[in-house]
């Protein structure tokens, strides 16, 4: 059919564009993945791999998910408000001696002069991108990498907002089309740095034989370094066990993550918690959680 021929041509054209497009060195460049939530008013990570920072003594900014990407809104014109993505040293070092191009598609109600899209390494700025309509672009030669390489995006000394559809860092002196990754691929890349599971029905069965341990929890993606793992029941760190011995719930302080590695961890009972009050040797017990998170991000 005519429609089939058109669709076939469109697919062929997209495949050709993919071949011509350089890969994006940034992760979550189009802000698809938001494992921590969709709206933030304080410091820390927002969209995955993008960490909010400011020189303001009070936060005065909102970072949030919008239909076309990421939105940052400031409520003061006296400070700078940014999100930052830092490349791991092993990847940053591979760019030494190369030319790279940084681009982003940004809509805003503040002056272009107050929008900061910057490439930097520790102790040095390579410079800021310039606007060409709603596209900001800059080309830089990487002659120094001091432990890291990062991209900063935000508003400098202006009250207003920016909406960012995508950001791309690529090797070469020309900007090539931004091609989004499939969500599954992007999520896996993000989960190498941070992974969270929210499930109010999580439960684990274990036995006590001198070392109280349930089955292991395995991450969806192996972490880049051994992560910091936290477990929760509700908003409280830990979890609770249901004791068949006392027929009661035991508070959150009993449950801890243990034997943490890049691939997973064990959910354990803290031995110092007078455990034999609650469980019998070689008798089953059940641990309940509502959330766990594994953080291997760059800070």
C-alpha positions in Angstrom: 0.0 0.0 0.0 1.0 3.7 -0.4 0.9 4.0 3.5 3.2 1.0 3.8 5.7 2.4 1.3 5.8 5.7 3.2 6.3 4.0 6.6 9.0 1.9 5.0 10.8 5.0 3.7 10.5 6.7 7.1 12.1 3.7 8.8 14.8 3.6 6.2 15.5 7.4 6.7 15.6 6.9 10.5 18.1 4.1 10.2 20.3 6.3 8.0 20.1 9.2 10.5 21.1 6.7 13.3 24.2 5.7 11.3 25.1 9.4 10.8 24.5 10.4 14.5 27.4 10.2 17.0 26.5 8.5 20.3 25.7 10.6 23.3 28.3 10.5 26.0 25.8 11.7 28.6 23.3 9.3 30.2 19.6 10.2 30.4 20.3 13.2 28.1 16.6 13.5 27.3 15.5 13.1 31.0 13.5 9.9 30.4 14.4 8.3 33.7 13.3 9.7 37.1 13.7 6.8 39.6 13.7 9.2 42.7 10.5 11.0 41.8 9.3 13.7 39.5 9.6 17.0 41.4 12.3 18.3 43.7 12.8 21.5 45.7 16.1 20.7 47.4 19.7 19.6 46.7 20.7 16.2 45.4 19.9 14.1 42.4 16.7 14.9 40.4 16.3 13.1 37.1 18.7 10.2 37.0 22.4 11.2 36.6 21.5 15.0 37.0 22.4 16.5 40.4 21.0 19.8 41.5 23.3 22.4 43.0 23.2 26.1 43.9 25.2 28.8 45.6 22.0 30.1 47.3 21.7 29.9 51.1 18.1 28.8 50.5 17.1 26.5 47.7 14.6 28.8 45.8 14.3 26.5 42.8 12.1 23.7 41.6 13.4 20.8 39.4 10.6 18.8 37.8 9.6 16.4 35.1 7.6 17.8 32.2 6.2 16.3 29.0 9.1 17.5 26.9 11.9 16.8 29.4 13.2 18.7 32.4 12.1 22.0 33.9 14.1 24.2 36.3 12.2 27.2 37.8 14.0 29.8 40.0 12.4 32.2 42.5 15.3 34.5 42.9 17.6 36.5 40.6 20.5 36.7 43.0 22.1 33.2 42.6 23.0 30.4 40.2 20.9 27.3 39.9 22.2 24.3 38.0 22.0 20.6 37.4 25.3 18.8 36.8 26.3 15.5 35.2 29.8 14.2 35.9 31.5 11.5 33.8 33.5 8.8 35.4 37.2 9.4 35.3 37.9 6.4 33.1 35.5 7.8 30.4 36.6 11.4 30.9 40.3 10.3 30.4 39.5 8.8 27.0 38.5 12.2 25.8 41.8 13.8 26.5 43.2 15.3 23.3 39.9 15.1 21.5 37.5 17.8 20.3 33.9 17.5 21.6 30.6 19.2 20.9 28.0 20.0 23.5 24.4 20.8 22.4 21.0 21.2 24.0 17.5 22.1 23.1 16.2 24.7 25.6 13.1 26.8 25.8 13.0 29.6 28.4 11.6 32.9 29.5 14.9 34.3 30.6 17.6 35.9 28.5 20.0 33.6 26.7 22.8 35.4 28.5 21.4 34.0 31.8 21.3 30.4 30.6 24.4 28.4 31.5 25.4 25.3 29.5 29.0 24.7 30.4 31.7 22.0 30.0 34.2 21.8 32.8 36.9 19.8 34.5 38.0 20.2 38.1 39.4 23.7 38.5 38.8 24.8 35.0 35.9 25.8 32.7 36.2 25.0 29.0 33.5 27.5 28.3 29.8 28.1 27.7 27.6 27.2 24.8 26.0 29.9 22.6 22.4 30.0 21.5 21.2 29.5 17.9 17.5 29.9 18.4 16.4 27.2 20.9 19.6 25.2 20.3 22.7 25.9 22.4 26.0 24.7 21.0 29.7 24.8 21.8 32.8 23.0 20.6 35.7 22.4 22.9 39.2 20.8 22.8 39.9 18.6 25.8 43.5 19.3 26.7 43.2 18.7 30.4 41.2 16.3 32.5 41.6 16.9 36.2 40.0 13.8 37.8 36.6 14.4 36.1 34.7 16.0 33.3 31.2 17.5 33.7 28.3 19.3 32.1 26.5 22.0 34.0 23.1 23.3 32.9 21.0 26.0 34.5 20.1 29.6 35.2 22.5 32.3 36.3 21.2 35.3 38.2 17.7 35.4 36.8 14.2 34.6 37.9 12.3 32.4 35.5 12.5 28.9 34.0 14.2 26.7 31.4 12.7 23.6 29.8 15.2 21.3 28.4 14.3 18.6 25.9 17.7 17.1 25.5 21.4 17.5 26.1 24.1 15.8 24.0 27.9 15.6 24.4 29.7 13.9 21.5 33.1 13.5 20.0 33.9 15.7 17.0 33.6 19.3 16.0 30.1 19.1 14.5 26.7 18.5 16.1 24.9 15.4 14.8 21.2 14.7 15.4 20.0 13.7 18.9 18.7 10.2 18.7 17.0 9.0 22.0 17.9 5.6 23.4 15.1 3.2 24.1 13.8 3.6 27.6 14.9 0.1 28.7 18.5 0.8 27.6 18.5 4.2 29.3 17.2 2.8 32.5 19.9 0.1 32.6 22.6 2.8 32.1 21.1 4.8 35.0 20.8 1.8 37.2 24.5 1.2 37.1 24.6 4.4 39.3 21.3 4.1 41.2 18.5 1.7 41.6 15.4 1.7 43.7 12.5 -0.7 44.3 9.2 0.5 45.8 6.9 -2.3 46.7 4.7 -2.3 49.8 4.3 -6.1 49.6 8.0 -7.0 49.7 8.7 -9.8 52.1 11.6 -12.2 52.6 11.8 -15.5 54.5 14.9 -16.6 56.5 16.2 -18.8 59.2 18.4 -18.1 62.2 21.4 -20.4 62.8 23.8 -18.0 64.5 23.7 -15.6 61.5 20.2 -14.5 60.7 19.9 -14.0 56.9 17.2 -14.1 54.3 17.7 -14.8 50.6 19.9 -12.4 48.7 18.6 -9.5 46.6 20.1 -9.1 43.1 20.3 -5.8 41.3 18.8 -5.4 37.8 22.2 -3.9 36.7 25.6 -4.4 38.2 26.8 -1.2 39.9 29.9 0.7 38.9 31.2 0.5 42.5 29.9 -1.1 45.7 26.8 1.0 46.5 25.4 2.3 49.7 22.2 0.3 50.3 19.3 1.4 52.5 16.1 -0.4 53.3 12.9 1.1 54.5 9.5 0.3 55.9 7.4 3.3 55.2 9.6 6.4 55.6 11.8 4.8 58.3 15.1 3.2 57.6 15.2 -0.6 58.2 12.2 -2.9 57.9 10.3 -5.0 60.3 10.1 -8.7 61.0 7.0 -10.6 62.0 7.9 -12.9 64.9 6.1 -16.2 65.0 7.6 -16.6 68.4 5.9 -13.6 69.9 3.1 -13.3 67.3 4.0 -9.6 66.8 5.8 -7.1 64.6 9.3 -6.0 65.6 10.4 -2.4 64.9 12.6 -1.2 62.0 15.9 -1.1 63.9 16.3 -4.8 63.6 16.7 -5.1 59.8 19.9 -4.2 58.0 21.4 -4.7 54.5 24.6 -6.8 54.7 27.2 -8.4 52.4 26.7 -5.6 49.9 28.4 -6.0 46.6 28.1 -4.7 43.1 25.6 -7.3 42.1 23.3 -7.4 45.2 23.0 -7.7 48.9 21.5 -9.7 51.8 18.7 -8.5 54.0 19.7 -9.5 57.6 18.7 -9.1 61.2 21.0 -7.1 63.4 22.5 -9.6 65.8 22.8 -7.0 68.6 19.0 -6.6 68.6 18.5 -9.4 71.1 17.4 -11.6 68.3 16.5 -14.7 70.3 13.7 -12.7 71.8 11.9 -12.8 68.4 13.1 -15.9 66.6 13.9 -19.5 67.4 17.0 -21.2 66.1 16.4 -22.9 62.7 12.8 -21.6 62.7 11.6 -19.4 59.8 10.9 -15.7 60.2 9.6 -13.1 57.8 11.0 -9.6 57.0 8.8 -6.9 55.4 10.1 -3.9 53.5 8.4 -1.2 51.4 11.5 0.1 49.7 15.2 -0.5 49.1 17.7 1.7 47.2 21.3 1.1 46.1 23.3 4.3 45.5 26.6 4.2 43.5 26.3 7.8 42.2 29.1 10.4 41.9 29.0 13.1 44.6 
